[in-house]
Amino acid sequence: MTDADVSQIRVGEFTVGINGMEIKEEIMDIKVLGPGCPKCQQTEKNVKEAVSETGSDAKVEKVTNLLEIAKYGVFGTPAVVIDGQVKSVGKIPTKDEIKKWIAKQ
């Protein structure tokens, strides 16, 4: 492979161009809020499958601490938060719904 074949390389959260310039690439931050009930577990599964099926570059985190959940103004679970925006509260979103949210980010 020659330099002409490579214009950028991915290093963690960043992509570095061959000229050494760092190109910031945002990784979507998805949080599934809930104490771990079956509905919360299904929501987490749907989110992870939607991320995988869309090939999105996202970090999925499960938040079970009630004080952390309350910081989002969420008083029903499961809830889904994408890049700080609450997308769903109190229901299990479908994979298709989640894929639409991911596409709009």
Secondary structure, 3 states (H helix, E strand, C coil): CCHHHCCEEEECCEEEECCCCEEECCCEEEEEECCCCHHHHHHHHHHHHHHHHHCCCEEEEEECCHHHHHCCCCCCCCEEEECCEEEEECCCCCHHHHHHHHHHC
